[in-house]
Amino acid sequence: MNLHFCWPNQMGKGSFLGEFEQLVLFAILRLEENAYGVTIRDTIDDLTGRDVIVGQVYAALERLEGKGLVRSRISRSEPVPGGRARKLFHVTAPGRRSLAASRQMIDRMAEGLVIEPEGK
């Protein structure tokens, strides 16, 4: 079995994704054009059961944007009384490559392992 693995050329020191950053990127991809802080938090909570504070999401988004893995834009104000603009996020091409590489690395580490809770 060949376990040789190379990161994409754009990956440098500090480019590895943490678990929460991966969850944020997956949520953005799921939400497509509706990815903003609250919807990202709700998606993570709904799909993982993980209780997330929206401030954690914004901190991760800031890190990811700093790494060039996500981009943001301000939406138009909602056409309802009190409607406001939202900061929407999308995953960049380097972000998609980084997420794919992270997932591939985890898959390679887990390949062939049977993981059962202790005490079973």
Secondary structure, 3 states (H helix, E strand, C coil): CCCCCCCCCCCCCCCCCCHHHHHHHHHHHHHHHHCCHHHHHHHHHHHHCCCCCHHHHHHHHHHHHHCCCEEEEECCCCCCCCCCCCEEEEECHHHHHHHHHHHHHHHHHHCCCCCCCCCC
